[in-house]
């Protein structure tokens, strides 16, 4: 075997070793980045969880004292919103503009998840004909991440009620429509509509646009509330759940019963959705490691074939 051939074989072997190392290091880097991304996402959604604010929720037991403590921390806090049958259970704030609480939480601290906030031009005491409340569309059912679920008819029908607390009193929410529209639909994103003709036109437009609705006899004498968030179906799309504010409050057990009946029909939720975050991370790591092993075995077999060919040629 000539010296040139020997040098060539060593060069090829060294190149294969370098290539293997680069591939393995790249894959390990991807695993690390993936795990960090999932951890970081969990941190952001954890900070946005409704459980974070549970200590401030006004209840009959604390007579609103817990809520008052939150208002002492941040005077922009004006209400508490609950949508029965979901994780939407948050304080509501109002800033001097609609940008402040995009990245500021209800305690007045910087947060990527922001807060649930009422339009800056709406009345804090919900005395307007229509009030618009905004929240980020987020994963893991935090903030307004569940609003889009109301596009499903069964989901909409099983969750007709909620609660709105403000001015030291609890009010009921009766949801009657779900619509999908554009962020540039200024006919809908028009707070404080005044005048009976304009208010009726507003209700008519909601009725025309409604993907799902229920007839509860809403008219211009009512006060309605719109819960708006980004839609996952389009860049500028917005999902909006619309309800009526009532003096009558509703028992959450009624909604739980409807949800139970709905689940009995729909069956179990998807398996992946039921796996906790740490379980998903482990599954992803195992899948990547399996792919790495397969790729390593393929490359090793290819090197062996090349080595045999070189020996044959030598």
C-alpha positions, 0 to 999 in steps of 0.5 A, spaced: 500 500 500 502 506 497 504 512 502 499 516 499 493 511 500 495 511 507 495 518 508 488 518 504 485 513 509 487 517 515 485 523 512 478 520 511 478 517 518 479 523 521 474 527 517 469 522 519 471 523 526 470 530 525 464 530 522 461 525 527 463 530 533 460 536 529 453 532 528 453 530 535 455 537 538 450 540 533 444 535 536 446 536 543 446 544 542 439 543 539 436 539 545 439 544 549 436 550 546 429 546 545 429 544 553 431 552 554 425 554 550 420 550 553 423 552 560 422 559 558 416 558 555 413 555 562 416 561 566 412 566 562 406 562 562 407 561 569 407 568 571 401 569 567 397 563 571 391 565 574 393 562 580 398 567 581 392 572 583 388 568 587 390 571 593 387 577 591 380 574 588 374 578 592 370 572 595 364 572 600 369 570 605 374 576 605 368 581 603 373 584 597 378 585 602 383 581 598 381 585 592 382 592 596 390 590 597 391 589 590 388 596 588 393 598 594 399 595 590 396 598 583 391 603 583 389 601 576 386 595 578 378 596 577 375 589 576 375 582 577 373 577 571 371 570 571 369 566 565 366 560 569 369 553 566 375 556 564 382 558 567 380 566 566 380 568 573 383 575 573 384 582 575 382 587 570 386 594 570 385 600 566 391 604 563 391 611 560 392 608 554 392 601 551 399 600 550 401 600 558 398 593 560 401 589 554 407 588 557 405 590 565 402 585 569 396 587 574 401 588 580 404 594 575 411 590 574 414 588 567 411 582 564 411 579 557 404 576 559 401 583 560 395 583 564 387 583 562 385 590 561 379 594 559 380 599 553 383 606 556 377 610 553 371 605 557 368 607 563 372 604 569 365 602 572 362 599 566 357 604 565 357 604 558 353 600 553 359 596 550 366 595 554 372 592 551 377 588 555 383 585 552 388 580 554 394 576 550 392 569 547 397 565 550 398 557 550 397 553 556 390 556 557 393 562 561 390 569 560 385 569 554 388 563 551 381 560 551 377 565 548 379 561 541 376 555 544 369 558 544 369 557 536 367 550 538 359 550 538 359 545 544 365 549 548 361 555 547 354 552 549 357 549 555 360 555 558 354 561 558 356 564 564 361 568 568 362 573 574 364 581 574 366 584 580 367 592 581 365 597 585 365 592 591 359 588 588 359 582 584 355 582 577 353 576 573 355 575 566 351 572 560 355 570 554 351 570 548 355 571 542 362 569 539 365 572 533 371 572 529 373 579 526 379 583 524 383 587 528 382 593 524 374 592 524 373 599 527 365 598 527 366 592 533 372 596 536 369 602 538 368 603 545 362 607 548 357 607 543 352 612 544 345 613 542 339 608 541 340 607 533 348 606 533 347 601 539 342 597 535 346 597 529 352 595 533 348 589 536 345 588 529 352 587 526 354 582 532 348 578 530 350 578 523 358 576 525 356 571 530 359 564 529 355 562 535 350 565 539 344 564 543 338 568 544 337 571 551 333 578 549 339 583 549 337 590 547 340 597 547 338 598 554 343 592 556 350 593 558 355 588 554 362 586 555 367 584 549 373 579 551 378 580 545 384 577 544 388 575 538 386 569 533 391 563 532 387 562 525 390 569 522 395 574 523 390 580 524 384 576 526 381 577 533 376 572 537 371 576 541 367 573 546 361 577 548 356 577 554 351 581 558 352 584 564 347 582 569 345 584 576 343 577 577 349 572 579 350 565 576 352 559 580 359 556 577 356 549 579 351 550 573 356 551 568 360 545 571 354 541 570 354 543 563 361 541 562 360 535 565 355 533 560 359 536 554 365 531 556 360 525 557 359 526 549 366 528 547 370 523 551 377 524 553 381 530 551 387 529 547 393 525 550 398 530 548 395 535 552 394 531 558 401 530 559 405 535 564 410 539 561 416 535 564 413 529 561 413 533 554 420 535 555 423 528 557 419 525 551 422 530 546 429 529 549 428 521 548 426 522 541 431 526 539 436 522 542 433 516 538 434 520 532 441 521 534 443 514 535 439 512 528 444 517 524 450 515 528 449 508 526 447 510 519 454 514 518 458 508 522 455 503 517 457 508 511 464 509 514 465 501 514 463 500 507 468 506 505 473 503 509 472 496 506 472 499 499 479 503 500 482 496 502 479 493 496 482 498 492 489 498 495 
